[in-house]
Amino acid sequence: MSRPQPRLDPSRLDLAAGLYDMAAWQLDVFLDDAAGYGISSPDAASLQALTDLMRWQADAYRRYAVKMRADDEMVDAYFAGRVVAPNTAAAFEASFTRDEHPPLP
């Protein structure tokens, strides 16, 4: 069975980033009392690495959403005959190189 790819737009990327943040927050809650939940020390370290990776991915989604919004603004401006430039500097900030991903669990 072939399924179509979901549409990629800034709103969905922001939603996905928020969901990743919520999941990472929930893992942090478990990790705050790892012994109480019966999580071993090596497993807690792996979960912490996973949490860091989830936050890194959420940041990537947000950056990509900002860049997509700026691209849309510039295309709209081009066809409207206005100056082709984003309204804010957020797109330039989002396009800067970012940190390498955290170590994989």
Biopython code that builds the backbone (N, CA, C, O; Angstrom):
import numpy as np
from Bio.PDB.StructureBuilder import StructureBuilder

atoms = [
    (1, "MET", "N", (0.833, -1.169, 0.000)),
    (1, "MET", "CA", (0.000, 0.000, 0.000)),
    (1, "MET", "C", (0.885, 1.242, 0.000)),
    (1, "MET", "O", (1.803, 1.375, 0.810)),
    (2, "SER", "N", (0.595, 2.120, -0.901)),
    (2, "SER", "CA", (1.383, 3.338, -1.024)),
    (2, "SER", "C", (0.606, 4.510, -0.434)),
    (2, "SER", "O", (-0.549, 4.752, -0.785)),
    (3, "ARG", "N", (1.248, 5.211, 0.444)),
    (3, "ARG", "CA", (0.613, 6.375, 1.071)),
    (3, "ARG", "C", (1.287, 7.640, 0.566)),
    (3, "ARG", "O", (2.501, 7.658, 0.363)),
    (4, "PRO", "N", (0.515, 8.691, 0.364)),
    (4, "PRO", "CA", (1.135, 9.949, -0.075)),
    (4, "PRO", "C", (1.921, 10.575, 1.074)),
    (4, "PRO", "O", (1.583, 10.412, 2.247)),
    (5, "GLN", "N", (2.966, 11.286, 0.706)),
    (5, "GLN", "CA", (3.746, 12.009, 1.699)),
    (5, "GLN", "C", (2.903, 13.133, 2.285)),
    (5, "GLN", "O", (2.150, 13.774, 1.552)),
    (6, "PRO", "N", (3.008, 13.391, 3.591)),
    (6, "PRO", "CA", (2.270, 14.522, 4.154)),
    (6, "PRO", "C", (2.836, 15.841, 3.640)),
    (6, "PRO", "O", (4.028, 15.947, 3.352)),
    (7, "ARG", "N", (1.974, 16.838, 3.530)),
    (7, "ARG", "CA", (2.441, 18.149, 3.081)),
    (7, "ARG", "C", (3.377, 18.731, 4.129)),
    (7, "ARG", "O", (3.136, 18.638, 5.333)),
    (8, "LEU", "N", (4.430, 19.322, 3.644)),
    (8, "LEU", "CA", (5.406, 19.935, 4.525)),
    (8, "LEU", "C", (5.169, 21.436, 4.508)),
    (8, "LEU", "O", (5.418, 22.096, 3.499)),
    (9, "ASP", "N", (4.691, 21.973, 5.613)),
    (9, "ASP", "CA", (4.481, 23.411, 5.695)),
    (9, "ASP", "C", (4.919, 23.889, 7.080)),
    (9, "ASP", "O", (5.072, 23.083, 7.998)),
    (10, "PRO", "N", (5.120, 25.201, 7.228)),
    (10, "PRO", "CA", (5.648, 25.718, 8.496)),
    (10, "PRO", "C", (4.779, 25.390, 9.706)),
    (10, "PRO", "O", (5.307, 25.104, 10.781)),
    (11, "SER", "N", (3.477, 25.425, 9.553)),
    (11, "SER", "CA", (2.607, 25.147, 10.702)),
    (11, "SER", "C", (2.780, 23.711, 11.195)),
    (11, "SER", "O", (2.837, 23.464, 12.399)),
    (12, "ARG", "N", (2.862, 22.782, 10.268)),
    (12, "ARG", "CA", (3.051, 21.383, 10.669)),
    (12, "ARG", "C", (4.432, 21.153, 11.262)),
    (12, "ARG", "O", (4.591, 20.343, 12.175)),
    (13, "LEU", "N", (5.425, 21.858, 10.752)),
    (13, "LEU", "CA", (6.761, 21.733, 11.333)),
    (13, "LEU", "C", (6.781, 22.278, 12.759)),
    (13, "LEU", "O", (7.403, 21.689, 13.642)),
    (14, "ASP", "N", (6.098, 23.407, 12.986)),
    (14, "ASP", "CA", (6.017, 23.949, 14.350)),
    (14, "ASP", "C", (5.282, 22.991, 15.278)),
    (14, "ASP", "O", (5.670, 22.814, 16.433)),
    (15, "LEU", "N", (4.218, 22.375, 14.769)),
    (15, "LEU", "CA", (3.476, 21.399, 15.571)),
    (15, "LEU", "C", (4.369, 20.199, 15.901)),
    (15, "LEU", "O", (4.395, 19.740, 17.043)),
    (16, "ALA", "N", (5.091, 19.700, 14.915)),
    (16, "ALA", "CA", (5.983, 18.562, 15.156)),
    (16, "ALA", "C", (7.062, 18.930, 16.179)),
    (16, "ALA", "O", (7.403, 18.120, 17.041)),
    (17, "ALA", "N", (7.590, 20.136, 16.084)),
    (17, "ALA", "CA", (8.600, 20.577, 17.051)),
    (17, "ALA", "C", (8.009, 20.628, 18.455)),
    (17, "ALA", "O", (8.657, 20.226, 19.421)),
    (18, "GLY", "N", (6.787, 21.119, 18.564)),
    (18, "GLY", "CA", (6.134, 21.161, 19.871)),
    (18, "GLY", "C", (5.896, 19.771, 20.431)),
    (18, "GLY", "O", (6.059, 19.550, 21.631)),
    (19, "LEU", "N", (5.515, 18.834, 19.579)),
    (19, "LEU", "CA", (5.298, 17.462, 20.036)),
    (19, "LEU", "C", (6.615, 16.822, 20.486)),
    (19, "LEU", "O", (6.649, 16.096, 21.480)),
    (20, "TYR", "N", (7.683, 17.092, 19.759)),
    (20, "TYR", "CA", (8.993, 16.582, 20.182)),
    (20, "TYR", "C", (9.379, 17.172, 21.537)),
    (20, "TYR", "O", (9.890, 16.463, 22.404)),
    (21, "ASP", "N", (9.133, 18.474, 21.717)),
    (21, "ASP", "CA", (9.449, 19.100, 22.999)),
    (21, "ASP", "C", (8.633, 18.501, 24.142)),
    (21, "ASP", "O", (9.151, 18.290, 25.239)),
    (22, "MET", "N", (7.354, 18.228, 23.878)),
    (22, "MET", "CA", (6.517, 17.632, 24.921)),
    (22, "MET", "C", (7.008, 16.234, 25.291)),
    (22, "MET", "O", (7.042, 15.876, 26.468)),
    (23, "ALA", "N", (7.386, 15.448, 24.288)),
    (23, "ALA", "CA", (7.897, 14.106, 24.556)),
    (23, "ALA", "C", (9.219, 14.177, 25.319)),
    (23, "ALA", "O", (9.453, 13.388, 26.235)),
    (24, "ALA", "N", (10.075, 15.115, 24.946)),
    (24, "ALA", "CA", (11.352, 15.274, 25.649)),
    (24, "ALA", "C", (11.116, 15.714, 27.091)),
    (24, "ALA", "O", (11.809, 15.264, 28.004)),
    (25, "TRP", "N", (10.142, 16.589, 27.292)),
    (25, "TRP", "CA", (9.815, 17.025, 28.655)),
    (25, "TRP", "C", (9.349, 15.836, 29.488)),
    (25, "TRP", "O", (9.747, 15.692, 30.643)),
    (26, "GLN", "N", (8.503, 14.980, 28.904)),
    (26, "GLN", "CA", (8.007, 13.816, 29.639)),
    (26, "GLN", "C", (9.148, 12.870, 29.986)),
    (26, "GLN", "O", (9.174, 12.311, 31.082)),
    (27, "LEU", "N", (10.089, 12.683, 29.068)),
    (27, "LEU", "CA", (11.257, 11.850, 29.383)),
    (27, "LEU", "C", (12.081, 12.469, 30.496)),
    (27, "LEU", "O", (12.603, 11.755, 31.352)),
    (28, "ASP", "N", (12.204, 13.795, 30.495)),
    (28, "ASP", "CA", (12.926, 14.466, 31.584)),
    (28, "ASP", "C", (12.253, 14.218, 32.931)),
    (28, "ASP", "O", (12.932, 14.045, 33.943)),
    (29, "VAL", "N", (10.926, 14.201, 32.947)),
    (29, "VAL", "CA", (10.204, 13.930, 34.194)),
    (29, "VAL", "C", (10.551, 12.531, 34.704)),
    (29, "VAL", "O", (10.800, 12.344, 35.895)),
    (30, "PHE", "N", (10.566, 11.557, 33.804)),
    (30, "PHE", "CA", (10.946, 10.203, 34.211)),
    (30, "PHE", "C", (12.391, 10.158, 34.682)),
    (30, "PHE", "O", (12.711, 9.472, 35.652)),
    (31, "LEU", "N", (13.255, 10.880, 34.003)),
    (31, "LEU", "CA", (14.672, 10.836, 34.344)),
    (31, "LEU", "C", (14.983, 11.568, 35.650)),
    (31, "LEU", "O", (15.987, 11.276, 36.300)),
    (32, "ASP", "N", (14.124, 12.520, 36.039)),
    (32, "ASP", "CA", (14.337, 13.200, 37.321)),
    (32, "ASP", "C", (14.268, 12.214, 38.488)),
    (32, "ASP", "O", (14.951, 12.394, 39.496)),
    (33, "ASP", "N", (13.452, 11.184, 38.354)),
    (33, "ASP", "CA", (13.335, 10.163, 39.387)),
    (33, "ASP", "C", (13.531, 8.790, 38.748)),
    (33, "ASP", "O", (12.675, 7.912, 38.862)),
    (34, "ALA", "N", (14.662, 8.619, 38.078)),
    (34, "ALA", "CA", (14.923, 7.378, 37.345)),
    (34, "ALA", "C", (14.894, 6.167, 38.267)),
    (34, "ALA", "O", (14.338, 5.129, 37.908)),
    (35, "ALA", "N", (15.484, 6.289, 39.445)),
    (35, "ALA", "CA", (15.518, 5.155, 40.373)),
    (35, "ALA", "C", (14.105, 4.805, 40.838)),
    (35, "ALA", "O", (13.771, 3.630, 40.990)),
    (36, "GLY", "N", (13.288, 5.812, 41.059)),
    (36, "GLY", "CA", (11.914, 5.567, 41.488)),
    (36, "GLY", "C", (11.093, 4.842, 40.440)),
    (36, "GLY", "O", (10.170, 4.098, 40.774)),
    (37, "TYR", "N", (11.424, 5.053, 39.175)),
    (37, "TYR", "CA", (10.727, 4.366, 38.086)),
    (37, "TYR", "C", (11.415, 3.061, 37.696)),
    (37, "TYR", "O", (10.967, 2.376, 36.777)),
    (38, "GLY", "N", (12.489, 2.716, 38.380)),
    (38, "GLY", "CA", (13.193, 1.470, 38.096)),
    (38, "GLY", "C", (14.037, 1.527, 36.837)),
    (38, "GLY", "O", (14.266, 0.503, 36.195)),
    (39, "ILE", "N", (14.503, 2.717, 36.478)),
    (39, "ILE", "CA", (15.337, 2.872, 35.281)),
    (39, "ILE", "C", (16.792, 2.768, 35.703)),
    (39, "ILE", "O", (17.248, 3.514, 36.570)),
    (40, "SER", "N", (17.519, 1.843, 35.091)),
    (40, "SER", "CA", (18.929, 1.663, 35.452)),
    (40, "SER", "C", (19.746, 2.868, 34.989)),
    (40, "SER", "O", (19.300, 3.668, 34.168)),
    (41, "SER", "N", (20.946, 2.971, 35.537)),
    (41, "SER", "CA", (21.806, 4.104, 35.203)),
    (41, "SER", "C", (22.198, 4.125, 33.717)),
    (41, "SER", "O", (22.160, 5.194, 33.108)),
    (42, "PRO", "N", (22.573, 2.990, 33.109)),
    (42, "PRO", "CA", (22.886, 3.025, 31.669)),
    (42, "PRO", "C", (21.661, 3.367, 30.822)),
    (42, "PRO", "O", (21.766, 4.088, 29.830)),
    (43, "ASP", "N", (20.506, 2.847, 31.218)),
    (43, "ASP", "CA", (19.280, 3.172, 30.476)),
    (43, "ASP", "C", (18.933, 4.650, 30.622)),
    (43, "ASP", "O", (18.463, 5.276, 29.672)),
    (44, "ALA", "N", (19.162, 5.201, 31.799)),
    (44, "ALA", "CA", (18.901, 6.625, 32.015)),
    (44, "ALA", "C", (19.817, 7.472, 31.135)),
    (44, "ALA", "O", (19.393, 8.492, 30.594)),
    (45, "ALA", "N", (21.066, 7.051, 30.994)),
    (45, "ALA", "CA", (22.002, 7.785, 30.135)),
    (45, "ALA", "C", (21.550, 7.717, 28.675)),
    (45, "ALA", "O", (21.636, 8.708, 27.950)),
    (46, "SER", "N", (21.075, 6.558, 28.250)),
    (46, "SER", "CA", (20.578, 6.424, 26.875)),
    (46, "SER", "C", (19.328, 7.277, 26.661)),
    (46, "SER", "O", (19.184, 7.920, 25.621)),
    (47, "LEU", "N", (18.427, 7.283, 27.640)),
    (47, "LEU", "CA", (17.224, 8.107, 27.521)),
    (47, "LEU", "C", (17.565, 9.592, 27.503)),
    (47, "LEU", "O", (16.926, 10.371, 26.796)),
    (48, "GLN", "N", (18.571, 9.982, 28.280)),
    (48, "GLN", "CA", (18.984, 11.387, 28.271)),
    (48, "GLN", "C", (19.554, 11.769, 26.914)),
    (48, "GLN", "O", (19.292, 12.863, 26.415)),
    (49, "ALA", "N", (20.337, 10.870, 26.312)),
    (49, "ALA", "CA", (20.875, 11.131, 24.973)),
    (49, "ALA", "C", (19.743, 11.230, 23.958)),
    (49, "ALA", "O", (19.782, 12.078, 23.067)),
    (50, "LEU", "N", (18.742, 10.376, 24.085)),
    (50, "LEU", "CA", (17.580, 10.432, 23.204)),
    (50, "LEU", "C", (16.826, 11.745, 23.389)),
    (50, "LEU", "O", (16.385, 12.350, 22.411)),
    (51, "THR", "N", (16.677, 12.183, 24.616)),
    (51, "THR", "CA", (16.003, 13.447, 24.902)),
    (51, "THR", "C", (16.741, 14.618, 24.262)),
    (51, "THR", "O", (16.122, 15.505, 23.675)),
    (52, "ASP", "N", (18.060, 14.615, 24.378)),
    (52, "ASP", "CA", (18.862, 15.672, 23.758)),
    (52, "ASP", "C", (18.699, 15.662, 22.237)),
    (52, "ASP", "O", (18.602, 16.716, 21.608)),
    (53, "LEU", "N", (18.671, 14.472, 21.660)),
    (53, "LEU", "CA", (18.499, 14.349, 20.218)),
    (53, "LEU", "C", (17.117, 14.839, 19.780)),
    (53, "LEU", "O", (16.986, 15.461, 18.726)),
    (54, "MET", "N", (16.100, 14.565, 20.576)),
    (54, "MET", "CA", (14.745, 15.027, 20.256)),
    (54, "MET", "C", (14.671, 16.556, 20.290)),
    (54, "MET", "O", (14.029, 17.169, 19.437)),
    (55, "ARG", "N", (15.321, 17.159, 21.262)),
    (55, "ARG", "CA", (15.324, 18.631, 21.336)),
    (55, "ARG", "C", (16.094, 19.232, 20.158)),
    (55, "ARG", "O", (15.706, 20.271, 19.623)),
    (56, "TRP", "N", (17.170, 18.586, 19.762)),
    (56, "TRP", "CA", (17.951, 19.042, 18.620)),
    (56, "TRP", "C", (17.093, 18.985, 17.354)),
    (56, "TRP", "O", (17.128, 19.909, 16.541)),
    (57, "GLN", "N", (16.325, 17.909, 17.183)),
    (57, "GLN", "CA", (15.472, 17.769, 16.012)),
    (57, "GLN", "C", (14.337, 18.792, 16.041)),
    (57, "GLN", "O", (13.968, 19.331, 14.997)),
    (58, "ALA", "N", (13.786, 19.061, 17.205)),
    (58, "ALA", "CA", (12.733, 20.075, 17.322)),
    (58, "ALA", "C", (13.267, 21.434, 16.881)),
    (58, "ALA", "O", (12.577, 22.187, 16.195)),
    (59, "ASP", "N", (14.499, 21.741, 17.279)),
    (59, "ASP", "CA", (15.112, 23.006, 16.858)),
    (59, "ASP", "C", (15.286, 23.036, 15.339)),
    (59, "ASP", "O", (15.094, 24.078, 14.712)),
    (60, "ALA", "N", (15.649, 21.899, 14.750)),
    (60, "ALA", "CA", (15.809, 21.833, 13.287)),
    (60, "ALA", "C", (14.475, 22.083, 12.592)),
    (60, "ALA", "O", (14.425, 22.787, 11.583)),
    (61, "TYR", "N", (13.400, 21.517, 13.119)),
    (61, "TYR", "CA", (12.078, 21.748, 12.532)),
    (61, "TYR", "C", (11.699, 23.221, 12.603)),
    (61, "TYR", "O", (11.178, 23.780, 11.638)),
    (62, "ARG", "N", (11.959, 23.848, 13.745)),
    (62, "ARG", "CA", (11.609, 25.270, 13.887)),
    (62, "ARG", "C", (12.421, 26.139, 12.929)),
    (62, "ARG", "O", (11.883, 27.059, 12.312)),
    (63, "ARG", "N", (13.713, 25.846, 12.806)),
    (63, "ARG", "CA", (14.556, 26.607, 11.881)),
    (63, "ARG", "C", (14.059, 26.466, 10.448)),
    (63, "ARG", "O", (14.006, 27.445, 9.703)),
    (64, "TYR", "N", (13.695, 25.247, 10.068)),
    (64, "TYR", "CA", (13.228, 25.017, 8.710)),
    (64, "TYR", "C", (11.903, 25.734, 8.466)),
    (64, "TYR", "O", (11.669, 26.251, 7.373)),
    (65, "ALA", "N", (11.046, 25.767, 9.468)),
    (65, "ALA", "CA", (9.768, 26.476, 9.327)),
    (65, "ALA", "C", (10.004, 27.974, 9.120)),
    (65, "ALA", "O", (9.323, 28.601, 8.308)),
    (66, "VAL", "N", (10.949, 28.542, 9.839)),
    (66, "VAL", "CA", (11.264, 29.967, 9.685)),
    (66, "VAL", "C", (11.774, 30.240, 8.278)),
    (66, "VAL", "O", (11.386, 31.223, 7.646)),
    (67, "LYS", "N", (12.651, 29.359, 7.791)),
    (67, "LYS", "CA", (13.184, 29.551, 6.439)),
    (67, "LYS", "C", (12.091, 29.405, 5.379)),
    (67, "LYS", "O", (12.082, 30.138, 4.390)),
    (68, "MET", "N", (11.175, 28.466, 5.583)),
    (68, "MET", "CA", (10.077, 28.298, 4.621)),
    (68, "MET", "C", (9.179, 29.536, 4.591)),
    (68, "MET", "O", (8.740, 29.961, 3.523)),
    (69, "ARG", "N", (8.907, 30.115, 5.764)),
    (69, "ARG", "CA", (8.076, 31.322, 5.806)),
    (69, "ARG", "C", (8.769, 32.473, 5.075)),
    (69, "ARG", "O", (8.121, 33.231, 4.353)),
    (70, "ALA", "N", (10.069, 32.602, 5.259)),
    (70, "ALA", "CA", (10.809, 33.666, 4.575)),
    (70, "ALA", "C", (10.808, 33.441, 3.069)),
    (70, "ALA", "O", (10.656, 34.390, 2.299)),
    (71, "ASP", "N", (10.975, 32.201, 2.648)),
    (71, "ASP", "CA", (10.918, 31.904, 1.209)),
    (71, "ASP", "C", (9.549, 32.265, 0.634)),
    (71, "ASP", "O", (9.452, 32.853, -0.443)),
    (72, "ASP", "N", (8.509, 31.912, 1.357)),
    (72, "ASP", "CA", (7.152, 32.242, 0.896)),
    (72, "ASP", "C", (6.945, 33.752, 0.792)),
    (72, "ASP", "O", (6.331, 34.237, -0.159)),
    (73, "GLU", "N", (7.461, 34.490, 1.774)),
    (73, "GLU", "CA", (7.357, 35.956, 1.731)),
    (73, "GLU", "C", (8.073, 36.519, 0.507)),
    (73, "GLU", "O", (7.564, 37.420, -0.159)),
    (74, "MET", "N", (9.250, 35.983, 0.218)),
    (74, "MET", "CA", (10.026, 36.507, -0.907)),
    (74, "MET", "C", (9.367, 36.178, -2.241)),
    (74, "MET", "O", (9.378, 37.001, -3.157)),
    (75, "VAL", "N", (8.797, 34.992, -2.359)),
    (75, "VAL", "CA", (8.095, 34.638, -3.599)),
    (75, "VAL", "C", (6.865, 35.518, -3.767)),
    (75, "VAL", "O", (6.597, 36.008, -4.864)),
    (76, "ASP", "N", (6.113, 35.721, -2.685)),
    (76, "ASP", "CA", (4.943, 36.598, -2.753)),
    (76, "ASP", "C", (5.337, 38.013, -3.158)),
    (76, "ASP", "O", (4.668, 38.639, -3.980)),
    (77, "ALA", "N", (6.425, 38.513, -2.579)),
    (77, "ALA", "CA", (6.884, 39.864, -2.908)),
    (77, "ALA", "C", (7.301, 39.960, -4.376)),
    (77, "ALA", "O", (7.035, 40.969, -5.030)),
    (78, "TYR", "N", (7.943, 38.934, -4.890)),
    (78, "TYR", "CA", (8.372, 38.937, -6.284)),
    (78, "TYR", "C", (7.172, 39.076, -7.218)),
    (78, "TYR", "O", (7.184, 39.893, -8.139)),
    (79, "PHE", "N", (6.144, 38.276, -6.973)),
    (79, "PHE", "CA", (4.983, 38.312, -7.850)),
    (79, "PHE", "C", (4.115, 39.548, -7.628)),
    (79, "PHE", "O", (3.320, 39.910, -8.496)),
    (80, "ALA", "N", (4.261, 40.196, -6.479)),
    (80, "ALA", "CA", (3.515, 41.426, -6.220)),
    (80, "ALA", "C", (4.288, 42.656, -6.684)),
    (80, "ALA", "O", (3.770, 43.770, -6.620)),
    (81, "GLY", "N", (5.529, 42.464, -7.152)),
    (81, "GLY", "CA", (6.321, 43.582, -7.633)),
    (81, "GLY", "C", (6.968, 44.401, -6.527)),
    (81, "GLY", "O", (7.352, 45.550, -6.744)),
    (82, "ARG", "N", (7.088, 43.820, -5.358)),
    (82, "ARG", "CA", (7.734, 44.510, -4.233)),
    (82, "ARG", "C", (9.177, 44.037, -4.095)),
    (82, "ARG", "O", (9.631, 43.156, -4.826)),
    (83, "VAL", "N", (9.883, 44.636, -3.151)),
    (83, "VAL", "CA", (11.269, 44.247, -2.880)),
    (83, "VAL", "C", (11.286, 42.809, -2.374)),
    (83, "VAL", "O", (10.527, 42.445, -1.475)),
    (84, "VAL", "N", (12.155, 42.004, -2.959)),
    (84, "VAL", "CA", (12.214, 40.583, -2.604)),
    (84, "VAL", "C", (13.180, 40.416, -1.442)),
    (84, "VAL", "O", (14.375, 40.194, -1.637)),
    (85, "ALA", "N", (12.648, 40.526, -0.237)),
    (85, "ALA", "CA", (13.431, 40.347, 0.980)),
    (85, "ALA", "C", (12.473, 39.992, 2.110)),
    (85, "ALA", "O", (11.350, 40.495, 2.156)),
    (86, "PRO", "N", (12.911, 39.130, 3.020)),
    (86, "PRO", "CA", (12.033, 38.796, 4.143)),
    (86, "PRO", "C", (11.834, 39.999, 5.059)),
    (86, "PRO", "O", (12.669, 40.902, 5.104)),
    (87, "ASN", "N", (10.735, 40.001, 5.777)),
    (87, "ASN", "CA", (10.404, 41.123, 6.659)),
    (87, "ASN", "C", (11.257, 41.169, 7.921)),
    (87, "ASN", "O", (11.467, 42.241, 8.487)),
    (88, "THR", "N", (11.745, 40.028, 8.360)),
    (88, "THR", "CA", (12.534, 39.989, 9.589)),
    (88, "THR", "C", (13.876, 39.310, 9.332)),
    (88, "THR", "O", (14.096, 38.699, 8.286)),
    (89, "ALA", "N", (14.747, 39.431, 10.294)),
    (89, "ALA", "CA", (16.065, 38.796, 10.180)),
    (89, "ALA", "C", (16.041, 37.356, 10.674)),
    (89, "ALA", "O", (17.083, 36.701, 10.691)),
    (90, "ALA", "N", (14.880, 36.847, 11.077)),
    (90, "ALA", "CA", (14.795, 35.496, 11.628)),
    (90, "ALA", "C", (15.266, 34.442, 10.632)),
    (90, "ALA", "O", (15.892, 33.456, 11.020)),
    (91, "ALA", "N", (14.971, 34.644, 9.358)),
    (91, "ALA", "CA", (15.392, 33.657, 8.356)),
    (91, "ALA", "C", (16.907, 33.594, 8.255)),
    (91, "ALA", "O", (17.476, 32.515, 8.086)),
    (92, "PHE", "N", (17.564, 34.743, 8.359)),
    (92, "PHE", "CA", (19.029, 34.742, 8.300)),
    (92, "PHE", "C", (19.610, 34.063, 9.535)),
    (92, "PHE", "O", (20.585, 33.318, 9.440)),
    (93, "GLU", "N", (19.008, 34.324, 10.694)),
    (93, "GLU", "CA", (19.472, 33.671, 11.914)),
    (93, "GLU", "C", (19.269, 32.165, 11.835)),
    (93, "GLU", "O", (20.123, 31.399, 12.282)),
    (94, "ALA", "N", (18.146, 31.734, 11.270)),
    (94, "ALA", "CA", (17.861, 30.301, 11.166)),
    (94, "ALA", "C", (18.780, 29.613, 10.175)),
    (94, "ALA", "O", (19.004, 28.407, 10.279)),
    (95, "SER", "N", (19.317, 30.353, 9.215)),
    (95, "SER", "CA", (20.159, 29.732, 8.209)),
    (95, "SER", "C", (21.615, 29.591, 8.651)),
    (95, "SER", "O", (22.410, 28.952, 7.962)),
    (96, "PHE", "N", (21.971, 30.179, 9.788)),
    (96, "PHE", "CA", (23.332, 30.014, 10.286)),
    (96, "PHE", "C", (23.577, 28.550, 10.602)),
    (96, "PHE", "O", (22.647, 27.800, 10.900)),
    (97, "THR", "N", (24.835, 28.156, 10.532)),
    (97, "THR", "CA", (25.143, 26.772, 10.871)),
    (97, "THR", "C", (24.853, 26.555, 12.348)),
    (97, "THR", "O", (25.038, 27.443, 13.181)),
    (98, "ARG", "N", (24.403, 25.374, 12.636)),
    (98, "ARG", "CA", (24.064, 25.070, 14.011)),
    (98, "ARG", "C", (24.963, 23.977, 14.539)),
    (98, "ARG", "O", (25.765, 23.411, 13.797)),
    (99, "ASP", "N", (24.835, 23.680, 15.806)),
    (99, "ASP", "CA", (25.674, 22.671, 16.444)),
    (99, "ASP", "C", (25.440, 21.310, 15.819)),
    (99, "ASP", "O", (24.374, 21.026, 15.273)),
    (100, "GLU", "N", (26.468, 20.475, 15.914)),
    (100, "GLU", "CA", (26.324, 19.097, 15.481)),
    (100, "GLU", "C", (25.294, 18.404, 16.366)),
    (100, "GLU", "O", (25.016, 18.841, 17.482)),
    (101, "HIS", "N", (24.742, 17.326, 15.850)),
    (101, "HIS", "CA", (23.750, 16.616, 16.650)),
    (101, "HIS", "C", (24.416, 16.023, 17.879)),
    (101, "HIS", "O", (25.612, 15.731, 17.867)),
    (102, "PRO", "N", (23.639, 15.845, 18.938)),
    (102, "PRO", "CA", (24.194, 15.211, 20.123)),
    (102, "PRO", "C", (24.565, 13.765, 19.824)),
    (102, "PRO", "O", (24.146, 13.222, 18.802)),
    (103, "PRO", "N", (25.330, 13.142, 20.685)),
    (103, "PRO", "CA", (25.688, 11.749, 20.430)),
    (103, "PRO", "C", (24.440, 10.883, 20.353)),
    (103, "PRO", "O", (23.498, 11.061, 21.126)),
    (104, "LEU", "N", (24.441, 9.951, 19.419)),
    (104, "LEU", "CA", (23.297, 9.064, 19.254)),
    (104, "LEU", "C", (23.258, 8.031, 20.374)),
    (104, "LEU", "O", (24.295, 7.506, 20.779)),
    (105, "PRO", "N", (22.059, 7.744, 20.872)),
    (105, "PRO", "CA", (21.975, 6.759, 21.969)),
    (105, "PRO", "C", (22.246, 5.348, 21.477)),
    (105, "PRO", "O", (22.215, 4.403, 22.266)),
]
sb = StructureBuilder()
sb.init_structure("model")
sb.init_model(0)
sb.init_chain("A")
sb.init_seg("    ")
for serial, (resi, resn, name, xyz) in enumerate(atoms, 1):
    if name == "N":
        sb.init_residue(resn, " ", resi, " ")
    sb.init_atom(name, np.array(xyz, "f"), 0.0, 1.0, " ", f" {name:<3s}", serial, name[0])
structure = sb.get_structure()
